[in-house]
Amino acid sequence: MAPENDYNLSSLDLFLSKKDTSYKNLAIQQLHPLTSLDIFANHSDRIRDKARKKTELASLINLSKKYNWNTNLDFVLEEDYEAMVLTKADQTILWTNKGFSAMTGYPANFAKGKKPNFLQGSKTSIATRKKIRKKVFSETSFSDVLLNYRKNGEEYLCRIDIYPLKNNTKKVTHFLALEKEIYDN
């Protein structure tokens, strides 16, 4: 027997996903169906994420032409990140994506011209900071985890993946940092 409308079917899906055997005693019409939306949320999030990454890659490719980078940037599409920070070789911020502002609370125009260490604070590990500085000077890609601070003062753990961007003479002219918040369980 087909349901009269999708609302009832969604309600039944939600009801059955709870594995509640007392369904005869419940008024199914009073449930608020979310199950059918949840089924598609993961897929649509991936589509939006790919579209966002393609847009960000296009911005990087434009910058690549301007600065004559000889670095293939396609890896950005495969990486898992929220925030993207582009710095000059001296580590002053040149550009950030919208995810940076969402993660940190700082607008892009505030970050531009500053060094990323403005996100660090009293509980940021000095040893980790030194290790990151040493890796940056080695001019090779690396990953690390760092305690940073949002604009509102809230602490957050951040995995950073840093990639040196080289020009045609193989000189590092910029660094690209891909960042993702780590949730402590």
N, CA and C atoms as an extended XYZ file, in Angstrom:
555
Properties=species:S:1:pos:R:3:atomname:S:1:resname:S:1:resid:I:1 pbc="F F F"
N         0.840       -1.167        0.000 N   MET     1
C         0.000        0.000        0.000 CA  MET     1
C         0.890        1.236        0.000 C   MET     1
N         0.708        2.119       -0.961 N   ALA     2
C         1.528        3.327       -1.086 CA  ALA     2
C         1.053        4.375       -0.098 C   ALA     2
N         1.997        5.117        0.472 N   PRO     3
C         1.595        6.179        1.398 CA  PRO     3
C         0.877        7.286        0.635 C   PRO     3
N         0.051        8.056        1.362 N   GLU     4
C        -0.703        9.128        0.722 CA  GLU     4
C         0.200       10.243        0.238 C   GLU     4
N         1.259       10.512        0.950 N   ASN     5
C         2.209       11.546        0.536 CA  ASN     5
C         3.592       11.218        1.091 C   ASN     5
N         4.588       11.965        0.625 N   ASP     6
C         5.958       11.711        1.067 CA  ASP     6
C         6.162       12.010        2.541 C   ASP     6
N         5.366       12.905        3.113 N   TYR     7
C         5.492       13.247        4.523 CA  TYR     7
C         5.324       11.998        5.385 C   TYR     7
N         4.322       11.203        5.080 N   ASN     8
C         4.101        9.988        5.853 CA  ASN     8
C         5.248        9.008        5.678 C   ASN     8
N         5.755        8.877        4.463 N   LEU     9
C         6.868        7.970        4.218 CA  LEU     9
C         8.101        8.431        4.986 C   LEU     9
N         8.382        9.716        4.959 N   SER    10
C         9.528       10.242        5.691 CA  SER    10
C         9.362       10.012        7.178 C   SER    10
N         8.140       10.206        7.668 N   SER    11
C         7.885        9.982        9.079 CA  SER    11
C         8.124        8.524        9.430 C   SER    11
N         7.699        7.637        8.573 N   LEU    12
C         7.899        6.223        8.814 CA  LEU    12
C         9.385        5.883        8.792 C   LEU    12
N        10.134        6.487        7.838 N   ASP    13
C        11.579        6.252        7.789 CA  ASP    13
C        12.249        6.694        9.076 C   ASP    13
N        11.902        7.853        9.568 N   LEU    14
C        12.478        8.356       10.798 CA  LEU    14
C        12.106        7.457       11.958 C   LEU    14
N        10.863        7.066       11.982 N   PHE    15
C        10.350        6.217       13.033 CA  PHE    15
C        11.082        4.872       13.054 C   PHE    15
N        11.239        4.271       11.890 N   LEU    16
C        11.894        2.974       11.829 CA  LEU    16
C        13.384        3.069       12.121 C   LEU    16
N        14.009        4.201       11.796 N   SER    17
C        15.434        4.328       12.066 CA  SER    17
C        15.703        4.386       13.557 C   SER    17
N        14.701        4.755       14.340 N   LYS    18
C        14.852        4.771       15.792 CA  LYS    18
C        14.674        3.382       16.398 C   LYS    18
N        14.258        2.435       15.602 N   LYS    19
C        14.025        1.057       16.033 CA  LYS    19
C        13.057        0.989       17.210 C   LYS    19
N        12.054        1.825       17.143 N   ASP    20
C        11.040        1.883       18.183 CA  ASP    20
C         9.946        0.891       17.820 C   ASP    20
N         9.736       -0.113       18.659 N   THR    21
C         8.743       -1.143       18.352 CA  THR    21
C         7.339       -0.749       18.806 C   THR    21
N         7.225        0.398       19.444 N   SER    22
C         5.896        0.812       19.906 CA  SER    22
C         5.239        1.773       18.930 C   SER    22
N         5.525        1.605       17.640 N   TYR    23
C         5.019        2.542       16.633 CA  TYR    23
C         3.497        2.595       16.576 C   TYR    23
N         2.831        1.547       17.001 N   LYS    24
C         1.369        1.551       16.956 CA  LYS    24
C         0.799        2.575       17.935 C   LYS    24
N         1.575        2.908       18.976 N   ASN    25
C         1.102        3.845       19.991 CA  ASN    25
C         1.471        5.291       19.680 C   ASN    25
N         2.288        5.510       18.641 N   LEU    26
C         2.711        6.868       18.319 CA  LEU    26
C         1.873        7.451       17.192 C   LEU    26
N         1.734        8.736       17.216 N   ALA    27
C         1.050        9.418       16.110 CA  ALA    27
C         2.129        9.797       15.109 C   ALA    27
N         2.260        9.027       14.064 N   ILE    28
C         3.311        9.235       13.074 CA  ILE    28
C         3.220       10.630       12.475 C   ILE    28
N         2.021       11.148       12.319 N   GLN    29
C         1.851       12.466       11.714 CA  GLN    29
C         2.514       13.566       12.542 C   GLN    29
N         2.783       13.344       13.818 N   GLN    30
C         3.370       14.373       14.665 CA  GLN    30
C         4.896       14.364       14.630 C   GLN    30
N         5.488       13.364       14.020 N   LEU    31
C         6.947       13.338       13.917 CA  LEU    31
C         7.407       14.349       12.884 C   LEU    31
N         8.583       14.887       13.061 N   HIS    32
C         9.156       15.827       12.098 CA  HIS    32
C        10.193       15.096       11.272 C   HIS    32
N         9.863       14.755       10.047 N   PRO    33
C        10.759       13.922        9.236 CA  PRO    33
C        12.009       14.675        8.802 C   PRO    33
N        13.158       14.087        9.071 N   LEU    34
C        14.433       14.636        8.633 CA  LEU    34
C        15.259       13.588        7.904 C   LEU    34
N        14.852       12.358        8.000 N   THR    35
C        15.641       11.270        7.454 CA  THR    35
C        15.907       11.429        5.972 C   THR    35
N        14.904       11.758        5.187 N   SER    36
C        15.106       11.853        3.750 CA  SER    36
C        16.082       12.968        3.408 C   SER    36
N        16.104       14.043        4.185 N   LEU    37
C        17.078       15.109        3.959 CA  LEU    37
C        18.480       14.635        4.334 C   LEU    37
N        18.590       13.888        5.423 N   ASP    38
C        19.888       13.401        5.873 CA  ASP    38
C        20.518       12.446        4.869 C   ASP    38
N        19.704       11.690        4.159 N   ILE    39
C        20.221       10.734        3.183 CA  ILE    39
C        21.034       11.446        2.121 C   ILE    39
N        20.598       12.627        1.717 N   PHE    40
C        21.245       13.347        0.635 CA  PHE    40
C        22.251       14.387        1.102 C   PHE    40
N        22.293       14.695        2.392 N   ALA    41
C        23.164       15.754        2.893 CA  ALA    41
C        24.629       15.461        2.616 C   ALA    41
N        25.078       14.250        2.868 N   ASN    42
C        26.483       13.921        2.677 CA  ASN    42
C        26.878       14.083        1.210 C   ASN    42
N        26.037       13.638        0.314 N   HIS    43
C        26.337       13.740       -1.112 CA  HIS    43
C        26.386       15.197       -1.553 C   HIS    43
N        25.406       15.995       -1.134 N   SER    44
C        25.388       17.399       -1.545 CA  SER    44
C        26.538       18.174       -0.923 C   SER    44
N        26.960       17.805        0.288 N   ASP    45
C        28.126       18.451        0.904 CA  ASP    45
C        29.370       18.197        0.070 C   ASP    45
N        29.530       16.982       -0.432 N   ARG    46
C        30.695       16.670       -1.276 CA  ARG    46
C        30.670       17.459       -2.576 C   ARG    46
N        29.493       17.631       -3.145 N   ILE    47
C        29.370       18.407       -4.382 CA  ILE    47
C        29.750       19.863       -4.123 C   ILE    47
N        29.231       20.437       -3.031 N   ARG    48
C        29.574       21.818       -2.682 CA  ARG    48
C        31.061       21.946       -2.386 C   ARG    48
N        31.638       20.954       -1.703 N   ASP    49
C        33.062       20.983       -1.359 CA  ASP    49
C        33.920       20.962       -2.626 C   ASP    49
N        33.558       20.124       -3.594 N   LYS    50
C        34.311       20.072       -4.857 CA  LYS    50
C        34.196       21.383       -5.611 C   LYS    50
N        33.008       21.966       -5.634 N   ALA    51
C        32.810       23.245       -6.323 CA  ALA    51
C        33.639       24.339       -5.648 C   ALA    51
N        33.645       24.354       -4.314 N   ARG    52
C        34.442       25.333       -3.572 CA  ARG    52
C        35.915       25.162       -3.884 C   ARG    52
N        36.381       23.926       -3.879 N   LYS    53
C        37.797       23.664       -4.151 CA  LYS    53
C        38.180       24.068       -5.573 C   LYS    53
N        37.292       23.838       -6.526 N   LYS    54
C        37.579       24.244       -7.912 CA  LYS    54
C        37.687       25.757       -8.023 C   LYS    54
N        36.819       26.475       -7.329 N   THR    55
C        36.873       27.933       -7.330 CA  THR    55
C        38.172       28.418       -6.699 C   THR    55
N        38.553       27.813       -5.579 N   GLU    56
C        39.791       28.199       -4.910 CA  GLU    56
C        41.004       27.853       -5.773 C   GLU    56
N        40.956       26.708       -6.431 N   LEU    57
C        42.051       26.338       -7.327 CA  LEU    57
C        42.171       27.339       -8.468 C   LEU    57
N        41.052       27.786       -9.009 N   ALA    58
C        41.086       28.789      -10.081 CA  ALA    58
C        41.756       30.073       -9.593 C   ALA    58
N        41.467       30.484       -8.365 N   SER    59
C        42.126       31.668       -7.796 CA  SER    59
C        43.623       31.453       -7.680 C   SER    59
N        44.013       30.259       -7.224 N   LEU    60
C        45.440       29.950       -7.090 CA  LEU    60
C        46.131       29.908       -8.451 C   LEU    60
N        45.460       29.378       -9.447 N   ILE    61
C        46.052       29.304      -10.795 CA  ILE    61
C        46.284       30.717      -11.338 C   ILE    61
N        45.342       31.622      -11.079 N   ASN    62
C        45.544       33.016      -11.489 CA  ASN    62
C        46.760       33.618      -10.790 C   ASN    62
N        46.897       33.357       -9.493 N   LEU    63
C        48.066       33.840       -8.762 CA  LEU    63
C        49.345       33.171       -9.268 C   LEU    63
N        49.226       31.897       -9.649 N   SER    64
C        50.368       31.146      -10.172 CA  SER    64
C        50.932       31.820      -11.425 C   SER    64
N        50.042       32.287      -12.278 N   LYS    65
C        50.475       32.976      -13.497 CA  LYS    65
C        51.166       34.294      -13.145 C   LYS    65
N        50.611       34.996      -12.191 N   LYS    66
C        51.167       36.288      -11.773 CA  LYS    66
C        52.568       36.134      -11.192 C   LYS    66
N        52.766       35.070      -10.377 N   TYR    67
C        54.042       34.883       -9.684 CA  TYR    67
C        54.951       33.844      -10.339 C   TYR    67
N        54.548       33.322      -11.494 N   ASN    68
C        55.363       32.353      -12.247 CA  ASN    68
C        55.716       31.096      -11.446 C   ASN    68
N        54.733       30.577      -10.718 N   TRP    69
C        54.995       29.346       -9.977 CA  TRP    69
C        55.142       28.190      -10.947 C   TRP    69
N        56.058       27.329      -10.634 N   ASN    70
C        56.267       26.119      -11.415 CA  ASN    70
C        55.815       24.909      -10.591 C   ASN    70
N        54.762       25.087       -9.830 N   THR    71
C        54.233       24.053       -8.938 CA  THR    71
C        52.849       23.669       -9.410 C   THR    71
N        52.626       22.365       -9.615 N   ASN    72
C        51.303       21.883       -9.998 CA  ASN    72
C        50.392       21.973       -8.774 C   ASN    72
N        49.290       22.677       -8.900 N   LEU    73
C        48.392       22.926       -7.775 CA  LEU    73
C        47.194       21.988       -7.726 C   LEU    73
N        47.113       21.042       -8.624 N   ASP    74
C        45.953       20.140       -8.679 CA  ASP    74
C        45.760       19.331       -7.398 C   ASP    74
N        46.801       19.171       -6.603 N   PHE    75
C        46.687       18.414       -5.355 CA  PHE    75
C        45.644       19.027       -4.424 C   PHE    75
N        45.370       20.305       -4.570 N   VAL    76
C        44.404       20.996       -3.715 CA  VAL    76
C        43.032       20.329       -3.784 C   VAL    76
N        42.677       19.821       -4.948 N   LEU    77
C        41.369       19.188       -5.114 CA  LEU    77
C        41.225       17.916       -4.291 C   LEU    77
N        42.330       17.264       -3.996 N   GLU    78
C        42.294       15.994       -3.270 CA  GLU    78
C        42.475       16.145       -1.767 C   GLU    78
N        42.939       17.299       -1.323 N   GLU    79
C        43.232       17.499        0.093 CA  GLU    79
C        41.970       17.795        0.902 C   GLU    79
N        42.008       17.434        2.178 N   ASP    80
C        40.912       17.687        3.101 CA  ASP    80
C        41.289       18.904        3.946 C   ASP    80
N        40.653       20.025        3.690 N   TYR    81
C        40.975       21.247        4.413 CA  TYR    81
C        39.742       22.124        4.538 C   TYR    81
N        39.810       23.052        5.467 N   GLU    82
C        38.765       24.057        5.635 CA  GLU    82
C        39.292       25.428        5.245 C   GLU    82
N        40.478       25.752        5.765 N   ALA    83
C        41.064       27.065        5.530 CA  ALA    83
C        42.271       26.942        4.614 C   ALA    83
N        42.458       27.989        3.820 N   MET    84
C        43.598       28.050        2.916 CA  MET    84
C        44.255       29.409        3.128 C   MET    84
N        45.571       29.386        3.324 N   VAL    85
C        46.315       30.618        3.559 CA  VAL    85
C        47.509       30.635        2.611 C   VAL    85
N        47.627       31.695        1.848 N   LEU    86
C        48.769       31.878        0.957 CA  LEU    86
C        49.642       32.977        1.540 C   LEU    86
N        50.922       32.653        1.735 N   THR    87
C        51.862       33.651        2.246 CA  THR    87
C        52.972       33.888        1.239 C   THR    87
N        53.610       35.036        1.378 N   LYS    88
C        54.829       35.302        0.625 CA  LYS    88
C        55.932       34.463        1.256 C   LYS    88
N        57.104       34.463        0.658 N   ALA    89
C        58.221       33.683        1.197 CA  ALA    89
C        58.582       34.124        2.614 C   ALA    89
N        58.374       35.404        2.926 N   ASP    90
C        58.673       35.890        4.283 CA  ASP    90
C        57.540       35.584        5.259 C   ASP    90
N        56.562       34.837        4.820 N   GLN    91
C        55.429       34.332        5.588 CA  GLN    91
C        54.381       35.381        5.937 C   GLN    91
N        54.373       36.505        5.242 N   THR    92
C        53.271       37.457        5.421 CA  THR    92
C        52.100       36.999        4.546 C   THR    92
N        50.916       37.081        5.103 N   ILE    93
C        49.720       36.578        4.430 CA  ILE    93
C        49.362       37.471        3.255 C   ILE    93
N        49.184       36.837        2.113 N   LEU    94
C        48.813       37.517        0.876 CA  LEU    94
C        47.322       37.327        0.569 C   LEU    94
N        46.794       36.107        0.876 N   TRP    95
C        45.428       35.755        0.509 CA  TRP    95
C        44.932       34.634        1.416 C   TRP    95
N        43.643       34.655        1.727 N   THR    96
C        43.008       33.549        2.455 CA  THR    96
C        41.681       33.241        1.771 C   THR    96
N        41.206       32.015        1.980 N   ASN    97
C        39.876       31.678        1.469 CA  ASN    97
C        38.823       32.024        2.524 C   ASN    97
N        37.565       31.848        2.177 N   LYS    98
C        36.470       32.145        3.111 CA  LYS    98
C        36.502       31.209        4.316 C   LYS    98
N        37.006       29.992        4.103 N   GLY    99
C        37.094       29.033        5.195 CA  GLY    99
C        37.988       29.520        6.324 C   GLY    99
N        38.986       30.320        5.981 N   PHE   100
C        39.876       30.883        7.008 CA  PHE   100
C        39.072       31.763        7.960 C   PHE   100
N        38.245       32.625        7.400 N   SER   101
C        37.429       33.511        8.234 CA  SER   101
C        36.424       32.720        9.062 C   SER   101
N        35.843       31.677        8.460 N   ALA   102
C        34.890       30.842        9.187 CA  ALA   102
C        35.571       30.119       10.347 C   ALA   102
N        36.794       29.655       10.134 N   MET   103
C        37.517       28.913       11.171 CA  MET   103
C        38.036       29.821       12.287 C   MET   103
N        38.565       30.978       11.916 N   THR   104
C        39.265       31.816       12.883 CA  THR   104
C        38.445       32.982       13.419 C   THR   104
N        37.456       33.413       12.645 N   GLY   105
C        36.691       34.596       13.034 CA  GLY   105
C        37.306       35.890       12.528 C   GLY   105
N        38.488       35.820       11.934 N   TYR   106
C        39.155       37.015       11.405 CA  TYR   106
C        38.814       37.201        9.928 C   TYR   106
N        38.444       38.411        9.529 N   PRO   107
C        38.202       38.659        8.105 CA  PRO   107
C        39.520       38.647        7.332 C   PRO   107
N        39.441       38.369        6.047 N   ALA   108
C        40.632       38.288        5.203 CA  ALA   108
C        41.429       39.581        5.225 C   ALA   108
N        40.742       40.725        5.205 N   ASN   109
C        41.478       41.988        5.177 CA  ASN   109
C        42.246       42.254        6.471 C   ASN   109
N        41.826       41.641        7.576 N   PHE   110
C        42.574       41.759        8.825 CA  PHE   110
C        43.848       40.919        8.757 C   PHE   110
N        43.739       39.719        8.193 N   ALA   111
C        44.871       38.798        8.139 CA  ALA   111
C        45.932       39.218        7.122 C   ALA   111
N        45.485       39.839        6.040 N   LYS   112
C        46.405       40.208        4.965 CA  LYS   112
C        47.504       41.130        5.495 C   LYS   112
N        48.758       40.753        5.177 N   GLY   113
C        49.914       41.537        5.618 CA  GLY   113
C        50.488       41.100        6.958 C   GLY   113
N        49.742       40.265        7.686 N   LYS   114
C        50.235       39.748        8.967 CA  LYS   114
C        50.880       38.387        8.745 C   LYS   114
N        51.629       37.924        9.716 N   LYS   115
C        52.156       36.565        9.690 CA  LYS   115
C        51.168       35.670       10.429 C   LYS   115
N        51.067       34.392       10.029 N   PRO   116
C        50.087       33.494       10.657 CA  PRO   116
C        50.248       33.327       12.164 C   PRO   116
N        51.401       33.696       12.706 N   ASN   117
C        51.593       33.514       14.148 CA  ASN   117
C        50.700       34.434       14.985 C   ASN   117
N        49.974       35.370       14.346 N   PHE   118
C        49.024       36.180       15.113 CA  PHE   118
C        47.896       35.313       15.660 C   PHE   118
N        47.744       34.087       15.126 N   LEU   119
C        46.725       33.155       15.612 CA  LEU   119
C        47.190       32.369       16.840 C   LEU   119
N        48.451       32.475       17.173 N   GLN   120
C        49.006       31.710       18.289 CA  GLN   120
C        48.878       32.501       19.588 C   GLN   120
N        48.981       31.776       20.702 N   GLY   121
C        48.825       32.421       22.003 CA  GLY   121
C        49.620       31.733       23.081 C   GLY   121
N        49.220       31.983       24.309 N   SER   122
C        49.988       31.540       25.473 CA  SER   122
C        50.122       30.021       25.588 C   SER   122
N        49.144       29.278       25.123 N   LYS   123
C        49.215       27.814       25.238 CA  LYS   123
C        49.744       27.137       23.974 C   LYS   123
N        50.104       27.930       22.956 N   THR   124
C        50.688       27.357       21.748 CA  THR   124
C        52.088       26.856       22.089 C   THR   124
N        52.359       25.625       21.754 N   SER   125
C        53.632       24.991       22.101 CA  SER   125
C        54.812       25.714       21.426 C   SER   125
N        55.760       26.134       22.251 N   ILE   126
C        56.968       26.774       21.723 CA  ILE   126
C        57.772       25.766       20.909 C   ILE   126
N        57.824       24.522       21.363 N   ALA   127
C        58.566       23.477       20.639 CA  ALA   127
C        57.954       23.245       19.254 C   ALA   127
N        56.629       23.221       19.172 N   THR   128
C        55.964       23.030       17.880 CA  THR   128
C        56.221       24.229       16.978 C   THR   128
N        56.189       25.421       17.525 N   ARG   129
C        56.466       26.623       16.738 CA  ARG   129
C        57.877       26.577       16.147 C   ARG   129
N        58.845       26.170       16.954 N   LYS   130
C        60.232       26.066       16.476 CA  LYS   130
C        60.356       25.004       15.390 C   LYS   130
N        59.679       23.874       15.612 N   LYS   131
C        59.719       22.782       14.638 CA  LYS   131
C        59.129       23.235       13.298 C   LYS   131
N        58.015       23.941       13.351 N   ILE   132
C        57.379       24.434       12.125 CA  ILE   132
C        58.297       25.437       11.425 C   ILE   132
N        58.885       26.349       12.186 N   ARG   133
C        59.795       27.334       11.599 CA  ARG   133
C        60.954       26.641       10.880 C   ARG   133
N        61.506       25.617       11.520 N   LYS   134
C        62.625       24.868       10.925 CA  LYS   134
C        62.173       24.180        9.631 C   LYS   134
N        60.979       23.587        9.628 N   LYS   135
C        60.466       22.912        8.437 CA  LYS   135
C        60.201       23.897        7.305 C   LYS   135
N        59.707       25.090        7.641 N   VAL   136
C        59.469       26.113        6.621 CA  VAL   136
C        60.788       26.476        5.942 C   VAL   136
N        61.848       26.647        6.729 N   PHE   137
C        63.142       27.009        6.154 CA  PHE   137
C        63.762       25.878        5.337 C   PHE   137
N        63.298       24.648        5.548 N   SER   138
C        63.814       23.524        4.753 CA  SER   138
C        63.201       23.508        3.352 C   SER   138
N        62.146       24.298        3.150 N   GLU   139
C        61.485       24.454        1.852 CA  GLU   139
C        60.935       23.152        1.279 C   GLU   139
N        60.456       22.272        2.166 N   THR   140
C        59.778       21.048        1.737 CA  THR   140
C        58.376       21.023        2.342 C   THR   140
N        57.497       20.265        1.733 N   SER   141
C        56.129       20.133        2.247 CA  SER   141
C        56.145       19.394        3.573 C   SER   141
N        55.234       19.764        4.463 N   PHE   142
C        55.136       19.071        5.750 CA  PHE   142
C        53.760       19.290        6.357 C   PHE   142
N        53.468       18.493        7.386 N   SER   143
C        52.224       18.614        8.153 CA  SER   143
C        52.565       18.673        9.627 C   SER   143
N        51.739       19.361       10.376 N   ASP   144
C        51.904       19.405       11.828 CA  ASP   144
C        50.577       19.809       12.443 C   ASP   144
N        50.497       19.750       13.758 N   VAL   145
C        49.303       20.146       14.496 CA  VAL   145
C        49.703       21.253       15.463 C   VAL   145
N        48.864       22.266       15.513 N   LEU   146
C        49.182       23.462       16.288 CA  LEU   146
C        47.939       23.949       17.018 C   LEU   146
N        48.136       24.449       18.228 N   LEU   147
C        47.044       25.080       18.969 CA  LEU   147
C        47.000       26.552       18.564 C   LEU   147
N        45.869       26.973       18.018 N   ASN   148
C        45.663       28.358       17.619 CA  ASN   148
C        44.514       28.958       18.411 C   ASN   148
N        44.302       30.252       18.203 N   TYR   149
C        43.240       30.975       18.886 CA  TYR   149
C        42.372       31.714       17.868 C   TYR   149
N        41.065       31.624       18.061 N   ARG   150
C        40.125       32.370       17.227 CA  ARG   150
C        40.101       33.835       17.680 C   ARG   150
N        39.447       34.661       16.909 N   LYS   151
C        39.316       36.074       17.232 CA  LYS   151
C        38.673       36.277       18.605 C   LYS   151
N        37.708       35.404       18.943 N   ASN   152
C        37.019       35.524       20.234 CA  ASN   152
C        37.820       34.946       21.406 C   ASN   152
N        39.054       34.479       21.141 N   GLY   153
C        39.920       33.952       22.194 CA  GLY   153
C        39.812       32.452       22.410 C   GLY   153
N        38.875       31.810       21.742 N   GLU   154
C        38.681       30.374       21.894 CA  GLU   154
C        39.854       29.608       21.257 C   GLU   154
N        40.338       28.600       21.964 N   GLU   155
C        41.419       27.751       21.456 CA  GLU   155
C        40.866       26.719       20.479 C   GLU   155
N        41.683       26.327       19.498 N   TYR   156
C        41.325       25.218       18.632 CA  TYR   156
C        42.594       24.555       18.112 C   TYR   156
N        42.524       23.235       17.944 N   LEU   157
C        43.637       22.486       17.361 CA  LEU   157
C        43.499       22.506       15.854 C   LEU   157
N        44.609       22.734       15.195 N   CYS   158
C        44.589       22.889       13.754 CA  CYS   158
C        45.686       22.031       13.122 C   CYS   158
N        45.292       21.172       12.174 N   ARG   159
C        46.288       20.449       11.375 CA  ARG   159
C        46.635       21.347       10.202 C   ARG   159
N        47.917       21.600       10.028 N   ILE   160
C        48.354       22.422        8.902 CA  ILE   160
C        49.215       21.581        7.971 C   ILE   160
N        48.955       21.727        6.694 N   ASP   161
C        49.773       21.115        5.646 CA  ASP   161
C        50.354       22.282        4.860 C   ASP   161
N        51.664       22.407        4.863 N   ILE   162
C        52.309       23.537        4.211 CA  ILE   162
C        53.081       23.062        2.986 C   ILE   162
N        52.863       23.794        1.894 N   TYR   163
C        53.485       23.466        0.610 CA  TYR   163
C        54.264       24.674        0.106 C   TYR   163
N        55.572       24.513       -0.158 N   PRO   164
C        56.319       25.615       -0.766 CA  PRO   164
C        55.940       25.739       -2.243 C   PRO   164
N        55.781       26.956       -2.712 N   LEU   165
C        55.465       27.213       -4.117 CA  LEU   165
C        56.692       27.842       -4.766 C   LEU   165
N        57.182       27.176       -5.810 N   LYS   166
C        58.441       27.584       -6.429 CA  LYS   166
C        58.204       28.179       -7.808 C   LYS   166
N        59.099       29.100       -8.179 N   ASN   167
C        59.016       29.699       -9.507 CA  ASN   167
C        59.828       28.867      -10.502 C   ASN   167
N        59.989       29.387      -11.706 N   ASN   168
C        60.691       28.648      -12.766 CA  ASN   168
C        62.161       28.382      -12.458 C   ASN   168
N        62.753       29.168      -11.572 N   THR   169
C        64.159       28.942      -11.200 CA  THR   169
C        64.274       28.087       -9.945 C   THR   169
N        63.145       27.488       -9.539 N   LYS   170
C        63.052       26.603       -8.371 CA  LYS   170
C        63.292       27.326       -7.042 C   LYS   170
N        63.055       28.625       -7.045 N   LYS   171
C        63.150       29.419       -5.823 CA  LYS   171
C        61.764       29.479       -5.182 C   LYS   171
N        61.694       29.262       -3.870 N   VAL   172
C        60.425       29.360       -3.157 CA  VAL   172
C        60.048       30.836       -3.056 C   VAL   172
N        58.878       31.155       -3.603 N   THR   173
C        58.396       32.533       -3.560 CA  THR   173
C        57.191       32.696       -2.630 C   THR   173
N        56.485       31.586       -2.367 N   HIS   174
C        55.285       31.621       -1.534 CA  HIS   174
C        55.123       30.273       -0.830 C   HIS   174
N        54.257       30.278        0.172 N   PHE   175
C        53.853       29.045        0.842 CA  PHE   175
C        52.336       28.974        0.848 C   PHE   175
N        51.815       27.777        0.646 N   LEU   176
C        50.384       27.534        0.719 CA  LEU   176
C        50.122       26.637        1.921 C   LEU   176
N        49.275       27.104        2.837 N   ALA   177
C        48.903       26.304        4.006 CA  ALA   177
C        47.451       25.892        3.872 C   ALA   177
N        47.210       24.594        3.993 N   LEU   178
C        45.854       24.045        4.038 CA  LEU   178
C        45.622       23.639        5.483 C   LEU   178
N        44.541       24.110        6.049 N   GLU   179
C        44.311       23.912        7.481 CA  GLU   179
C        42.950       23.277        7.737 C   GLU   179
N        42.927       22.420        8.751 N   LYS   180
C        41.681       21.754        9.132 CA  LYS   180
C        41.644       21.674       10.659 C   LYS   180
N        40.514       22.057       11.207 N   GLU   181
C        40.363       21.970       12.652 CA  GLU   181
C        40.275       20.503       13.062 C   GLU   181
N        40.936       20.191       14.161 N   ILE   182
C        40.912       18.847       14.738 CA  ILE   182
C        40.082       18.908       16.008 C   ILE   182
N        39.115       18.037       16.084 N   TYR   183
C        38.249       18.007       17.253 CA  TYR   183
C        38.751       16.943       18.201 C   TYR   183
N        39.050       17.352       19.419 N   ASP   184
C        39.574       16.458       20.440 CA  ASP   184
C        38.421       15.633       20.997 C   ASP   184
N        38.513       14.323       20.878 N   ASN   185
C        37.440       13.441       21.382 CA  ASN   185
C        37.763       12.902       22.727 C   ASN   185
